[in-house]
Amino acid sequence: MMALMFIDLDQFKTISDKLGYDVCDQVLIAMSERLMEVLRSTDTLCRVGADEFAVILPAVGSLDTVRQLAERLLQALRRPLIMNG
């Protein structure tokens, strides 16, 4: 069994409007690094839009595995992020 996840970063346009593209680029890099920390070496992370990512999980044993991974991904993204102080 395989799985495909779509991840959309909420309030990304607000960050862009208030803090600019340089900070947005840093946020995207930080978020992608956090996602990669959780994913397995066999999984694939790709950016599919301005604030959207897709995750391809080529081999999962059960739907519970996918749910657990999704929760770990959300926890990683929810951690506070401080940019430039």
C-alpha positions in Angstrom: 0.0 0.0 0.0 1.2 3.6 -0.7 -0.1 7.0 0.4 -0.1 10.5 -0.9 -0.4 13.5 1.5 -1.0 17.2 0.7 0.2 19.8 3.2 -0.8 23.4 3.0 0.8 26.0 5.2 -1.9 28.3 6.7 -1.4 32.1 6.8 1.5 31.9 4.4 0.3 34.9 2.4 0.0 37.0 5.6 3.7 36.2 6.3 4.6 37.2 2.8 2.7 40.5 2.9 4.0 41.5 6.3 7.6 40.2 6.3 8.6 39.8 2.6 9.9 37.2 0.3 13.2 36.7 2.0 11.5 35.6 5.2 9.0 33.4 3.3 11.9 31.6 1.6 13.5 31.0 5.1 10.1 29.7 6.4 9.7 27.3 3.4 13.3 26.0 4.0 12.7 25.5 7.7 9.3 23.8 7.2 10.7 21.5 4.5 13.6 20.6 6.8 11.2 19.8 9.6 9.1 17.6 7.3 12.3 15.8 6.1 13.3 15.1 9.8 10.1 13.1 10.2 10.0 11.3 6.8 11.7 8.0 6.1 14.5 7.8 3.6 12.1 6.0 1.1 9.5 8.8 1.2 9.5 11.8 -1.2 8.8 15.4 -0.3 8.0 17.9 -3.0 6.8 21.5 -3.2 3.8 21.7 -5.4 2.7 25.3 -4.9 3.7 28.5 -3.1 2.8 27.1 0.3 1.9 23.5 -0.6 3.8 20.3 -0.2 3.1 16.8 -1.3 4.5 13.7 0.4 4.7 10.3 -1.3 4.9 7.3 1.0 5.7 4.4 -1.3 5.4 1.6 1.2 3.1 1.8 4.3 1.8 -1.2 6.2 -1.5 0.2 7.3 -3.7 3.2 7.5 -2.7 3.6 11.2 0.9 4.1 10.0 -0.2 6.9 7.7 -2.2 8.5 10.5 0.7 8.3 12.9 3.0 9.8 10.4 0.6 12.6 9.6 0.3 13.5 13.3 4.1 13.6 13.6 4.3 15.8 10.5 1.8 18.2 12.0 3.6 18.3 15.4 6.8 19.2 13.6 5.2 22.0 11.7 3.4 23.4 14.8 6.7 24.0 16.7 7.4 27.7 17.1 9.6 29.2 14.5 11.7 32.3 15.2 13.1 34.1 12.2 15.6 36.9 12.5 14.8 37.4 16.2 
